[in-house]
């Protein structure tokens, strides 16, 4: 009588390792879908490029009340605008997939629920960062002068802000019924925040009451910090405040997005 020896049980994959793997799977799927959508990529990038090319020359002879050239003021503002508007609307893709039942089918698979959110968010960060690089290159061609280190530091801040808003947008998309409702919420919140943050013109040109209100908007601190590093200032209080506020805002958005995604009904 022979005794069969049971096969050894394979070691369990650590939770962190599995999460990284799941994020990579979701990220790869979403990135491939983005690369296949050539029209979406072209027109998504065309608007900020045209805005920079057509609006920027209007500011070259204006006194903006800040040091440096007008391009060192406008280009960082357009970068943060790209993060704000681009990151806020990425949830439309999540909403459409949810309405088609794609998200429900994914949520019953072994893929970690957090990976469904973080993988998409990582794709959005990569896409928006690539667009930001193109904006900087166009700005350099038009007259922007900034140190490579300053540009890199600015892009890092923009990438962090993009990830925060993209995650929050995906979380919101799990609780909104239709694309028009989502667009209404994003536009209503995004437009006043964009104006109060001083993305197009610095807030030192605004009256005192408006300048005071804008200090409650976290994006103001981000754009001020990006403008500072583009001018070659890396250790000022403005840069420190911008980095701290941006990181804190990103942490709050990620926490809120995770909870919104987890609480969504299947």
ZADO-1210 file (C-alpha; in nm, 4 decimals, padded with zeros to 6 digits):
<atoms>
<atom x="00.0000" y="00.0000" z="00.0000" code="UNK" pos="1"/>
<atom x="00.1509" y="00.3246" z="-00.1126" code="UNK" pos="2"/>
<atom x="00.0997" y="00.6500" z="00.0684" code="UNK" pos="3"/>
<atom x="00.0570" y="00.9552" z="-00.1458" code="UNK" pos="4"/>
<atom x="00.2517" y="01.2593" z="-00.0396" code="UNK" pos="5"/>
<atom x="00.0490" y="01.5762" z="-00.0625" code="UNK" pos="6"/>
<atom x="00.1894" y="01.8444" z="-00.2858" code="UNK" pos="7"/>
<atom x="00.3418" y="02.1356" z="-00.0977" code="UNK" pos="8"/>
<atom x="00.1184" y="02.4348" z="-00.0658" code="UNK" pos="9"/>
<atom x="00.2613" y="02.7338" z="-00.2548" code="UNK" pos="10"/>
<atom x="00.3486" y="03.0226" z="-00.0292" code="UNK" pos="11"/>
<atom x="00.0892" y="03.2930" z="-00.0084" code="UNK" pos="12"/>
<atom x="00.1665" y="03.6130" z="-00.1921" code="UNK" pos="13"/>
<atom x="00.2221" y="03.8996" z="00.0520" code="UNK" pos="14"/>
<atom x="-00.0582" y="04.1510" z="00.0519" code="UNK" pos="15"/>
<atom x="00.1660" y="04.4342" z="-00.0628" code="UNK" pos="16"/>
<atom x="00.3128" y="04.2255" z="-00.3423" code="UNK" pos="17"/>
<atom x="-00.0318" y="04.1242" z="-00.4613" code="UNK" pos="18"/>
<atom x="-00.1524" y="04.4849" z="-00.4527" code="UNK" pos="19"/>
<atom x="00.1419" y="04.5962" z="-00.6653" code="UNK" pos="20"/>
<atom x="00.0732" y="04.3166" z="-00.9124" code="UNK" pos="21"/>
<atom x="-00.2958" y="04.4026" z="-00.9341" code="UNK" pos="22"/>
<atom x="-00.2187" y="04.7718" z="-00.9807" code="UNK" pos="23"/>
<atom x="00.0184" y="04.6823" z="-01.2633" code="UNK" pos="24"/>
<atom x="-00.2481" y="04.4693" z="-01.4338" code="UNK" pos="25"/>
<atom x="-00.5131" y="04.7424" z="-01.4143" code="UNK" pos="26"/>
<atom x="-00.2631" y="05.0112" z="-01.5136" code="UNK" pos="27"/>
<atom x="-00.1524" y="04.8133" z="-01.8194" code="UNK" pos="28"/>
<atom x="-00.5101" y="04.7528" z="-01.9318" code="UNK" pos="29"/>
<atom x="-00.6070" y="05.1197" z="-01.8946" code="UNK" pos="30"/>
<atom x="-00.2888" y="05.2467" z="-02.0592" code="UNK" pos="31"/>
<atom x="-00.3401" y="05.0221" z="-02.3621" code="UNK" pos="32"/>
<atom x="-00.6969" y="05.1510" z="-02.3953" code="UNK" pos="33"/>
<atom x="-00.5691" y="05.5102" z="-02.3777" code="UNK" pos="34"/>
<atom x="-00.3016" y="05.4524" z="-02.6418" code="UNK" pos="35"/>
<atom x="-00.5607" y="05.3010" z="-02.8755" code="UNK" pos="36"/>
<atom x="-00.7775" y="05.6144" z="-02.8494" code="UNK" pos="37"/>
<atom x="-00.5743" y="05.8451" z="-03.0734" code="UNK" pos="38"/>
<atom x="-00.8555" y="06.1003" z="-03.1112" code="UNK" pos="39"/>
<atom x="-00.8959" y="06.1385" z="-02.7367" code="UNK" pos="40"/>
<atom x="-00.5205" y="06.1826" z="-02.6910" code="UNK" pos="41"/>
<atom x="-00.4874" y="06.4451" z="-02.9646" code="UNK" pos="42"/>
<atom x="-00.7849" y="06.6601" z="-02.8695" code="UNK" pos="43"/>
<atom x="-00.7169" y="06.6228" z="-02.4969" code="UNK" pos="44"/>
<atom x="-00.3753" y="06.7798" z="-02.5536" code="UNK" pos="45"/>
<atom x="-00.4785" y="07.0324" z="-02.8186" code="UNK" pos="46"/>
<atom x="-00.6768" y="07.2627" z="-02.5886" code="UNK" pos="47"/>
<atom x="-00.4004" y="07.3455" z="-02.3351" code="UNK" pos="48"/>
<atom x="-00.1457" y="07.3810" z="-02.6164" code="UNK" pos="49"/>
<atom x="-00.3673" y="07.6271" z="-02.8044" code="UNK" pos="50"/>
<atom x="-00.4410" y="07.8097" z="-02.4815" code="UNK" pos="51"/>
<atom x="-00.0714" y="07.8558" z="-02.4111" code="UNK" pos="52"/>
<atom x="00.0121" y="07.9555" z="-02.7686" code="UNK" pos="53"/>
<atom x="-00.2762" y="08.2031" z="-02.8130" code="UNK" pos="54"/>
<atom x="-00.3099" y="08.3480" z="-02.4623" code="UNK" pos="55"/>
<atom x="00.0569" y="08.3626" z="-02.3647" code="UNK" pos="56"/>
<atom x="00.1636" y="08.6339" z="-02.6109" code="UNK" pos="57"/>
<atom x="-00.1042" y="08.8660" z="-02.4693" code="UNK" pos="58"/>
<atom x="00.0813" y="08.8789" z="-02.1362" code="UNK" pos="59"/>
<atom x="00.4327" y="08.9475" z="-02.2640" code="UNK" pos="60"/>
<atom x="00.3985" y="09.3276" z="-02.2328" code="UNK" pos="61"/>
<atom x="00.1912" y="09.3343" z="-01.9137" code="UNK" pos="62"/>
<atom x="00.3282" y="09.4014" z="-01.5658" code="UNK" pos="63"/>
<atom x="00.2053" y="09.1063" z="-01.3603" code="UNK" pos="64"/>
<atom x="00.3550" y="09.2389" z="-01.0387" code="UNK" pos="65"/>
<atom x="00.5904" y="08.9431" z="-00.9930" code="UNK" pos="66"/>
<atom x="00.9547" y="08.8774" z="-01.0704" code="UNK" pos="67"/>
<atom x="01.0522" y="08.6874" z="-01.3820" code="UNK" pos="68"/>
<atom x="00.8978" y="08.6804" z="-01.7261" code="UNK" pos="69"/>
<atom x="00.5297" y="08.6408" z="-01.8030" code="UNK" pos="70"/>
<atom x="00.6020" y="08.2894" z="-01.9303" code="UNK" pos="71"/>
<atom x="00.7349" y="08.1926" z="-01.5866" code="UNK" pos="72"/>
<atom x="00.3961" y="08.2980" z="-01.4521" code="UNK" pos="73"/>
<atom x="00.1676" y="08.1583" z="-01.7214" code="UNK" pos="74"/>
<atom x="00.3258" y="07.8179" z="-01.7933" code="UNK" pos="75"/>
<atom x="00.3057" y="07.6952" z="-01.4308" code="UNK" pos="76"/>
<atom x="-00.0539" y="07.8182" z="-01.4181" code="UNK" pos="77"/>
<atom x="-00.1447" y="07.6242" z="-01.7314" code="UNK" pos="78"/>
<atom x="00.0275" y="07.3146" z="-01.5913" code="UNK" pos="79"/>
<atom x="-00.1839" y="07.3276" z="-01.2755" code="UNK" pos="80"/>
<atom x="-00.4894" y="07.4031" z="-01.4896" code="UNK" pos="81"/>
<atom x="-00.4159" y="07.0855" z="-01.6867" code="UNK" pos="82"/>
<atom x="-00.3978" y="06.8879" z="-01.3624" code="UNK" pos="83"/>
<atom x="-00.7182" y="07.0457" z="-01.2316" code="UNK" pos="84"/>
<atom x="-00.9332" y="07.0080" z="-01.5405" code="UNK" pos="85"/>
<atom x="-00.7751" y="06.6893" z="-01.6725" code="UNK" pos="86"/>
<atom x="-00.7752" y="06.5161" z="-01.3361" code="UNK" pos="87"/>
<atom x="-01.1299" y="06.6214" z="-01.2520" code="UNK" pos="88"/>
<atom x="-01.2857" y="06.4729" z="-01.5659" code="UNK" pos="89"/>
<atom x="-01.1091" y="06.1366" z="-01.5900" code="UNK" pos="90"/>
<atom x="-01.3911" y="05.9859" z="-01.3840" code="UNK" pos="91"/>
<atom x="-01.6148" y="06.0022" z="-01.6902" code="UNK" pos="92"/>
<atom x="-01.4392" y="05.6931" z="-01.8231" code="UNK" pos="93"/>
<atom x="-01.4986" y="05.5116" z="-01.4946" code="UNK" pos="94"/>
<atom x="-01.8633" y="05.6181" z="-01.5007" code="UNK" pos="95"/>
<atom x="-01.9173" y="05.4837" z="-01.8519" code="UNK" pos="96"/>
<atom x="-01.7532" y="05.1523" z="-01.7654" code="UNK" pos="97"/>
<atom x="-01.9628" y="05.1292" z="-01.4498" code="UNK" pos="98"/>
<atom x="-02.2845" y="05.1873" z="-01.6452" code="UNK" pos="99"/>
<atom x="-02.1803" y="04.9162" z="-01.8926" code="UNK" pos="100"/>
<atom x="-02.1199" y="04.6685" z="-01.6099" code="UNK" pos="101"/>
<atom x="-01.7436" y="04.6471" z="-01.6633" code="UNK" pos="102"/>
<atom x="-01.6601" y="04.7632" z="-01.3110" code="UNK" pos="103"/>
<atom x="-01.9045" y="04.5175" z="-01.1536" code="UNK" pos="104"/>
<atom x="-01.7440" y="04.2285" z="-01.3415" code="UNK" pos="105"/>
<atom x="-01.3987" y="04.3406" z="-01.2295" code="UNK" pos="106"/>
<atom x="-01.5032" y="04.3757" z="-00.8668" code="UNK" pos="107"/>
<atom x="-01.5976" y="04.0061" z="-00.8447" code="UNK" pos="108"/>
<atom x="-01.2537" y="03.8971" z="-00.9672" code="UNK" pos="109"/>
<atom x="-00.9574" y="03.8314" z="-00.7343" code="UNK" pos="110"/>
<atom x="-00.8146" y="04.1729" z="-00.8278" code="UNK" pos="111"/>
<atom x="-00.7837" y="04.3950" z="-00.5229" code="UNK" pos="112"/>
<atom x="-01.0569" y="04.6630" z="-00.5108" code="UNK" pos="113"/>
<atom x="-00.7945" y="04.9251" z="-00.4268" code="UNK" pos="114"/>
<atom x="-00.6029" y="04.8280" z="-00.7410" code="UNK" pos="115"/>
<atom x="-00.9066" y="04.9076" z="-00.9570" code="UNK" pos="116"/>
<atom x="-00.8808" y="05.2652" z="-00.8306" code="UNK" pos="117"/>
<atom x="-00.5039" y="05.3036" z="-00.8045" code="UNK" pos="118"/>
<atom x="-00.4271" y="05.1416" z="-01.1407" code="UNK" pos="119"/>
<atom x="-00.6524" y="05.3881" z="-01.3212" code="UNK" pos="120"/>
<atom x="-00.5151" y="05.6770" z="-01.1203" code="UNK" pos="121"/>
<atom x="-00.1585" y="05.5792" z="-01.2103" code="UNK" pos="122"/>
<atom x="-00.2554" y="05.5729" z="-01.5799" code="UNK" pos="123"/>
<atom x="-00.4022" y="05.9222" z="-01.5444" code="UNK" pos="124"/>
<atom x="-00.0868" y="06.0522" z="-01.3768" code="UNK" pos="125"/>
<atom x="00.1297" y="05.9152" z="-01.6587" code="UNK" pos="126"/>
<atom x="-00.0953" y="06.0644" z="-01.9251" code="UNK" pos="127"/>
<atom x="-00.1246" y="06.4076" z="-01.7622" code="UNK" pos="128"/>
<atom x="00.2485" y="06.4205" z="-01.6891" code="UNK" pos="129"/>
<atom x="00.3265" y="06.3452" z="-02.0539" code="UNK" pos="130"/>
<atom x="00.0937" y="06.6278" z="-02.1555" code="UNK" pos="131"/>
<atom x="00.2617" y="06.8578" z="-01.9028" code="UNK" pos="132"/>
<atom x="00.6026" y="06.7822" z="-02.0555" code="UNK" pos="133"/>
<atom x="00.4709" y="06.8818" z="-02.3989" code="UNK" pos="134"/>
<atom x="00.3365" y="07.2055" z="-02.2516" code="UNK" pos="135"/>
<atom x="00.6761" y="07.2865" z="-02.1002" code="UNK" pos="136"/>
<atom x="00.8480" y="07.2177" z="-02.4334" code="UNK" pos="137"/>
<atom x="00.6072" y="07.4528" z="-02.6103" code="UNK" pos="138"/>
<atom x="00.6648" y="07.7132" z="-02.3397" code="UNK" pos="139"/>
<atom x="01.0409" y="07.6860" z="-02.3924" code="UNK" pos="140"/>
<atom x="00.9901" y="07.7396" z="-02.7637" code="UNK" pos="141"/>
<atom x="00.7796" y="08.0503" z="-02.6967" code="UNK" pos="142"/>
<atom x="01.0243" y="08.2115" z="-02.4559" code="UNK" pos="143"/>
<atom x="01.0072" y="08.0355" z="-02.1193" code="UNK" pos="144"/>
<atom x="01.3371" y="08.0277" z="-01.9310" code="UNK" pos="145"/>
<atom x="01.3595" y="07.7856" z="-01.6392" code="UNK" pos="146"/>
<atom x="01.6263" y="07.5609" z="-01.4922" code="UNK" pos="147"/>
<atom x="01.5943" y="07.1864" z="-01.5585" code="UNK" pos="148"/>
<atom x="01.5815" y="07.1210" z="-01.1833" code="UNK" pos="149"/>
<atom x="01.3015" y="07.3746" z="-01.1437" code="UNK" pos="150"/>
<atom x="01.1031" y="07.2209" z="-01.4271" code="UNK" pos="151"/>
<atom x="01.1454" y="06.8728" z="-01.2802" code="UNK" pos="152"/>
<atom x="01.0356" y="06.9905" z="-00.9344" code="UNK" pos="153"/>
<atom x="00.7335" y="07.1628" z="-01.0856" code="UNK" pos="154"/>
<atom x="00.6351" y="06.8524" z="-01.2793" code="UNK" pos="155"/>
<atom x="00.6524" y="06.6441" z="-00.9605" code="UNK" pos="156"/>
<atom x="00.4101" y="06.8800" z="-00.7849" code="UNK" pos="157"/>
<atom x="00.1785" y="06.8746" z="-01.0866" code="UNK" pos="158"/>
<atom x="00.1917" y="06.4927" z="-01.0985" code="UNK" pos="159"/>
<atom x="00.0992" y="06.4664" z="-00.7292" code="UNK" pos="160"/>
<atom x="-00.1924" y="06.7062" z="-00.7774" code="UNK" pos="161"/>
<atom x="-00.3050" y="06.5181" z="-01.0888" code="UNK" pos="162"/>
<atom x="-00.3096" y="06.1887" z="-00.9000" code="UNK" pos="163"/>
<atom x="-00.5074" y="06.3393" z="-00.6130" code="UNK" pos="164"/>
<atom x="-00.7767" y="06.4849" z="-00.8374" code="UNK" pos="165"/>
<atom x="-00.7911" y="06.1770" z="-01.0619" code="UNK" pos="166"/>
<atom x="-00.8452" y="05.9459" z="-00.7639" code="UNK" pos="167"/>
<atom x="-01.1174" y="06.1723" z="-00.6269" code="UNK" pos="168"/>
<atom x="-01.2792" y="06.1898" z="-00.9712" code="UNK" pos="169"/>
<atom x="-01.2924" y="05.8094" z="-00.9952" code="UNK" pos="170"/>
<atom x="-01.4404" y="05.7864" z="-00.6483" code="UNK" pos="171"/>
<atom x="-01.7089" y="06.0409" z="-00.7375" code="UNK" pos="172"/>
<atom x="-01.7879" y="05.8537" z="-01.0591" code="UNK" pos="173"/>
<atom x="-01.8979" y="05.5532" z="-00.8535" code="UNK" pos="174"/>
<atom x="-02.1802" y="05.7589" z="-00.6996" code="UNK" pos="175"/>
<atom x="-02.3070" y="05.9652" z="-00.9965" code="UNK" pos="176"/>
<atom x="-02.5652" y="05.8211" z="-01.2322" code="UNK" pos="177"/>
<atom x="-02.5062" y="05.9897" z="-01.5680" code="UNK" pos="178"/>
<atom x="-02.2224" y="06.1721" z="-01.7513" code="UNK" pos="179"/>
<atom x="-02.4166" y="06.5038" z="-01.7632" code="UNK" pos="180"/>
<atom x="-02.4547" y="06.4947" z="-01.3846" code="UNK" pos="181"/>
<atom x="-02.0842" y="06.4230" z="-01.3439" code="UNK" pos="182"/>
<atom x="-01.9868" y="06.7043" z="-01.5824" code="UNK" pos="183"/>
<atom x="-02.2146" y="06.9465" z="-01.3970" code="UNK" pos="184"/>
<atom x="-02.0524" y="06.8652" z="-01.0629" code="UNK" pos="185"/>
<atom x="-01.6973" y="06.8855" z="-01.2040" code="UNK" pos="186"/>
<atom x="-01.7609" y="07.2144" z="-01.3858" code="UNK" pos="187"/>
<atom x="-01.9364" y="07.3768" z="-01.0915" code="UNK" pos="188"/>
<atom x="-01.6509" y="07.2901" z="-00.8570" code="UNK" pos="189"/>
<atom x="-01.3631" y="07.3345" z="-01.1002" code="UNK" pos="190"/>
<atom x="-01.4309" y="07.6759" z="-01.2542" code="UNK" pos="191"/>
<atom x="-01.4360" y="07.8893" z="-00.9359" code="UNK" pos="192"/>
<atom x="-01.1419" y="07.6948" z="-00.7934" code="UNK" pos="193"/>
<atom x="-00.9420" y="07.7583" z="-01.1107" code="UNK" pos="194"/>
<atom x="-01.0132" y="08.1325" z="-01.0981" code="UNK" pos="195"/>
<atom x="-00.9517" y="08.1664" z="-00.7232" code="UNK" pos="196"/>
<atom x="-00.6222" y="07.9780" z="-00.7460" code="UNK" pos="197"/>
<atom x="-00.4756" y="08.2471" z="-00.9725" code="UNK" pos="198"/>
<atom x="-00.3801" y="08.0034" z="-01.2453" code="UNK" pos="199"/>
<atom x="-00.4004" y="08.2547" z="-01.5281" code="UNK" pos="200"/>
<atom x="-00.3013" y="08.5717" z="-01.3417" code="UNK" pos="201"/>
<atom x="-00.1318" y="08.5945" z="-01.0009" code="UNK" pos="202"/>
<atom x="-00.3636" y="08.6767" z="-00.7129" code="UNK" pos="203"/>
<atom x="-00.1536" y="08.9768" z="-00.6082" code="UNK" pos="204"/>
<atom x="-00.3433" y="09.1607" z="-00.8832" code="UNK" pos="205"/>
<atom x="-00.6755" y="09.0880" z="-00.7107" code="UNK" pos="206"/>
<atom x="-00.8475" y="09.3113" z="-00.4524" code="UNK" pos="207"/>
<atom x="-00.7806" y="09.2292" z="-00.0884" code="UNK" pos="208"/>
<atom x="-01.1048" y="09.0407" z="-00.0223" code="UNK" pos="209"/>
<atom x="-01.0577" y="08.8169" z="-00.3270" code="UNK" pos="210"/>
<atom x="-00.6947" y="08.7523" z="-00.2372" code="UNK" pos="211"/>
<atom x="-00.8078" y="08.6504" z="00.1120" code="UNK" pos="212"/>
<atom x="-01.0717" y="08.4102" z="-00.0224" code="UNK" pos="213"/>
<atom x="-00.8188" y="08.2499" z="-00.2559" code="UNK" pos="214"/>
<atom x="-00.5990" y="08.1517" z="00.0391" code="UNK" pos="215"/>
<atom x="-00.8568" y="07.8846" z="00.1253" code="UNK" pos="216"/>
<atom x="-00.7974" y="07.7162" z="-00.2139" code="UNK" pos="217"/>
<atom x="-00.5147" y="07.4572" z="-00.1991" code="UNK" pos="218"/>
<atom x="-00.4349" y="07.4928" z="-00.5704" code="UNK" pos="219"/>
<atom x="-00.3117" y="07.8471" z="-00.5079" code="UNK" pos="220"/>
<atom x="-00.0259" y="07.7156" z="-00.2964" code="UNK" pos="221"/>
<atom x="00.0641" y="07.4580" z="-00.5598" code="UNK" pos="222"/>
<atom x="00.0788" y="07.7046" z="-00.8482" code="UNK" pos="223"/>
<atom x="00.2724" y="07.9588" z="-00.6379" code="UNK" pos="224"/>
<atom x="00.5277" y="07.6891" z="-00.5536" code="UNK" pos="225"/>
<atom x="00.5600" y="07.5801" z="-00.9180" code="UNK" pos="226"/>
<atom x="00.6160" y="07.9409" z="-01.0232" code="UNK" pos="227"/>
<atom x="00.8860" y="07.9787" z="-00.7594" code="UNK" pos="228"/>
<atom x="01.0802" y="07.6690" z="-00.8652" code="UNK" pos="229"/>
<atom x="01.0535" y="07.7714" z="-01.2305" code="UNK" pos="230"/>
<atom x="01.2302" y="08.0949" z="-01.1289" code="UNK" pos="231"/>
<atom x="01.5035" y="07.8926" z="-00.9590" code="UNK" pos="232"/>
<atom x="01.3918" y="07.9451" z="-00.5979" code="UNK" pos="233"/>
<atom x="01.3802" y="07.6114" z="-00.4143" code="UNK" pos="234"/>
<atom x="01.4011" y="07.6881" z="-00.0417" code="UNK" pos="235"/>
<atom x="01.1527" y="07.9699" z="00.0031" code="UNK" pos="236"/>
<atom x="00.8547" y="07.9530" z="00.2342" code="UNK" pos="237"/>
<atom x="00.6268" y="07.9581" z="-00.0698" code="UNK" pos="238"/>
<atom x="00.7806" y="07.6377" z="-00.2029" code="UNK" pos="239"/>
<atom x="00.7659" y="07.4638" z="00.1342" code="UNK" pos="240"/>
<atom x="00.4041" y="07.5678" z="00.1866" code="UNK" pos="241"/>
<atom x="00.3112" y="07.4553" z="-00.1643" code="UNK" pos="242"/>
<atom x="00.4735" y="07.1143" z="-00.1203" code="UNK" pos="243"/>
<atom x="00.3125" y="07.0559" z="00.2207" code="UNK" pos="244"/>
<atom x="-00.0338" y="07.1656" z="00.1083" code="UNK" pos="245"/>
<atom x="-00.0135" y="06.9605" z="-00.2128" code="UNK" pos="246"/>
<atom x="00.0915" y="06.6434" z="-00.0299" code="UNK" pos="247"/>
<atom x="-00.1723" y="06.6911" z="00.2402" code="UNK" pos="248"/>
<atom x="-00.4397" y="06.7537" z="-00.0216" code="UNK" pos="249"/>
<atom x="-00.3313" y="06.4411" z="-00.2098" code="UNK" pos="250"/>
<atom x="-00.3544" y="06.2299" z="00.1063" code="UNK" pos="251"/>
<atom x="-00.7050" y="06.3571" z="00.1825" code="UNK" pos="252"/>
<atom x="-00.8217" y="06.2999" z="-00.1755" code="UNK" pos="253"/>
<atom x="-00.6796" y="05.9465" z="-00.1843" code="UNK" pos="254"/>
<atom x="-00.8461" y="05.8582" z="00.1454" code="UNK" pos="255"/>
<atom x="-01.1789" y="06.0040" z="00.0323" code="UNK" pos="256"/>
<atom x="-01.1576" y="05.8298" z="-00.3056" code="UNK" pos="257"/>
<atom x="-01.0817" y="05.4927" z="-00.1463" code="UNK" pos="258"/>
<atom x="-01.3839" y="05.5225" z="00.0815" code="UNK" pos="259"/>
<atom x="-01.6127" y="05.6387" z="-00.1980" code="UNK" pos="260"/>
<atom x="-01.5004" y="05.3484" z="-00.4150" code="UNK" pos="261"/>
<atom x="-01.5428" y="05.0938" z="-00.1354" code="UNK" pos="262"/>
<atom x="-01.8911" y="05.2169" z="-00.0402" code="UNK" pos="263"/>
<atom x="-02.0271" y="05.2094" z="-00.3946" code="UNK" pos="264"/>
<atom x="-02.3024" y="04.9558" z="-00.4475" code="UNK" pos="265"/>
<atom x="-02.2242" y="04.6615" z="-00.6668" code="UNK" pos="266"/>
</atoms>
